[in-house]
Amino acid sequence: MTNPPPGAESGASHNDLSVLTVPAFKDNYLWLIHDGTHAAVVDPGDSGPILDALATHGLTLTAILLTHHHADHTGGVPELLARFPVPVYGPRNDRIAAVTHPLAEGDRVTLAQPGLELDVLDVPGHTLGHIAYVRRTPGRHWLFCGDTLFAGGCGRLFEGAPEQMAASLEKLASLPEDTQVYCAHEYTLSNLRFAEAVEPDNQALALRMRDESAKRAVEVPTVPSSIGLERRTNPFLRYREAAIVRELVKAGRLAEGATPVQAFAALREWKNVF
C-alpha cells in the first residue's frame, strides 16, 4: 500500500473532533482523534508515522489509548512517551507495563484536550484482556475496536475461546447502526472474499465487495465501516443465519444441529485456512 501523507482525515468531524487515519507497517491503521490542536492516539504500534502526522497537522499529543498488548498496537509507546509525557490508557488485564490508567468495562475516559469522552467495553477473544472504546454522540458514534471486529471479519482467537469472541462481537453489533467502526487493519477485501464463500447469495455483500474493491484500486482505505454495514455483510456477526449454517454443513465443517457457538467456531476455523 502506497503511503498517503502522514495522516488523512477519516470520517466526518463532529463537535469539532476529527479522526486522522495514519497507515503503518504493511496494513495497520493508527488513529489520531483531534480538535485541530490536541490529539489522542489509538494503538500506536509505530511512533514514526504518528510523530510525522502530529508535526504535519500541528498537533500536540495529550493521551495514548491502547486496546490490547500486541506489539503492532503498542510498539511506538516508549518513543512517544519520550517526546510527550502523557497518560496511557489501556486494558486492566492485558499485561501492558506502560499503562498508567488501567481500564475495564464500565469505565469512562474523559480528556479535556481534546474534548473527548469514551466508554470502555470488555471484548475478550483476540486477547483475554482486549477492550474497545466507544464515543457516543447525538447522531454519530465512533468505535475503536483494535483487532476484535474488522471490516468484514474479526480477529483470530490467539488467547480467548469462541464463546468469548462471539459474545464480544454480539456486544459490538448491538451498538447503533451509524456507529463508525475504526478497526486496526486493512484486511477488508480478503475478509469479504471469505464472506462471499460462506454467504454467496447475500446481495448487500456483493455490493460491498464492488464498492470496497473500487476503493482499494485507488488505495483509498476501506475503514471506517459502520455497524449497520457489518450487520448486513460480516459473517462473524451473521453466524446464526441459516444460509451460513448451510454452507458450513455443506463444506463439512459443521454437523447438523450444531449450536450457534459451534457454528461461530467452525466459521473462524475455516477463515484461518481460507
ABEGO torsion letter per residue (X at the ends): XBBBBBEBBBEBBBGGBBBBBBBBEAABBBBBBBAGABBBBBGBABAAAAAAAAAAAGBBBABBBBABABAAAAAAAAAAAAABBBBBBBBAAAGBAABABBBBBGBBBBBAOBBBBBBBBBBBGABAABBBBBBBBBGBBBBBAEAABBBGBBBBBAABBAAAAAAAAAAAAABBAABBBBBABBAAAAAAAAAAAABAABAAAAAAAAAAAAAAAAGBBAOBBBAAAAAAABAAAAAABAAAAAAAAAAGABBBGBBAAAAAAAAAAAAAAX
